Amino acid sequence: MERACFRAAVITAHNGTHIDAPWHYASTMNHGQRAATIDDMPLDWFMRPGVKLDFRQAPSGHVVTSAELERAFASISYDPQPFDIVLMNTSAGALYGTPEYLSAGCGFGREATLWLCDRGVVVVGTDAWSWDAPFSYTRQKFALTGDPSIIWEGHKAGRERLIVK
C-alpha cells in the first residue's frame, strides 16, 4: 500500500488558527450592546463562499481604502454578497516564517472594513499578521500625526459593526 507523504507545517497561534470575534476589540459594540464572543458566531459563517482579492502590489504599511476595495472587486467583475468570506492576499504571505513577516503587507483600515460590513460581509481574512497595517508603520504615522484613531483602526471598526477577522 502506498503511503501519502505530508510536509509538516508550522503556524503560530496568531496565524492560521486565529479568529477575532467582536469581544476581541472591546466588551461592548453598537453603542453599548454586549460584544459577541466567538461562541456566539454561527458556524456556517465560516463555511461560506469566499473571494480572494490581490493586494500584493500595495506597499507594506499601506492602508487600503474603500475605493481600492471597489476597484479590486471590479477587476474580478464581482460584487461582494452578504456572508461572502473575503480573503486578502498581501505581500506578507511570501515572507511567512521570516523575521520580516511581522512588518510586511498592507492593512485594511476603518473605512475599508466598514465598506465590507455595509455589503453584508462578516468574515474576513488576510495572509498578514494582522488585518491592520503592520504596527511598525502605524507607529511611525502616529509619531508624525498624533492621531490615535489610526491605531488598530480596522480592528476597532468591529466596535461599530459586526465583523470577524
C-alpha positions, 0 to 999 in steps of 0.5 A, spaced: 500 500 500 502 506 498 503 511 503 501 519 502 507 523 504 505 530 508 510 536 509 509 538 516 507 545 517 508 550 522 503 556 524 503 560 530 497 561 534 496 568 531 496 565 524 492 560 521 488 558 527 486 565 529 479 568 529 477 575 532 470 575 534 467 582 536 469 581 544 476 581 541 476 589 540 472 591 546 466 588 551 461 592 548 459 594 540 453 598 537 453 603 542 453 599 548 450 592 546 454 586 549 460 584 544 459 577 541 464 572 543 466 567 538 461 562 541 456 566 539 458 566 531 454 561 527 458 556 524 456 556 517 459 563 517 465 560 516 463 555 511 461 560 506 463 562 499 469 566 499 473 571 494 480 572 494 482 579 492 490 581 490 493 586 494 500 584 493 502 590 489 500 595 495 506 597 499 507 594 506 504 599 511 499 601 506 492 602 508 487 600 503 481 604 502 474 603 500 475 605 493 481 600 492 476 595 495 471 597 489 476 597 484 479 590 486 472 587 486 471 590 479 477 587 476 474 580 478 467 583 475 464 581 482 460 584 487 461 582 494 454 578 497 452 578 504 456 572 508 461 572 502 468 570 506 473 575 503 480 573 503 486 578 502 492 576 499 498 581 501 505 581 500 506 578 507 504 571 505 511 570 501 515 572 507 511 567 512 516 564 517 521 570 516 523 575 521 520 580 516 513 577 516 511 581 522 512 588 518 510 586 511 503 587 507 498 592 507 492 593 512 485 594 511 483 600 515 476 603 518 473 605 512 475 599 508 472 594 513 466 598 514 465 598 506 465 590 507 460 590 513 455 595 509 455 589 503 453 584 508 460 581 509 462 578 516 468 574 515 474 576 513 481 574 512 488 576 510 495 572 509 498 578 514 499 578 521 494 582 522 488 585 518 491 592 520 497 595 517 503 592 520 504 596 527 511 598 525 508 603 520 502 605 524 507 607 529 511 611 525 504 615 522 502 616 529 509 619 531 508 624 525 500 625 526 498 624 533 492 621 531 490 615 535 484 613 531 489 610 526 491 605 531 488 598 530 483 602 526 480 596 522 480 592 528 476 597 532 471 598 526 468 591 529 466 596 535 461 599 530 459 593 526 459 586 526 465 583 523 470 577 524 477 577 522 
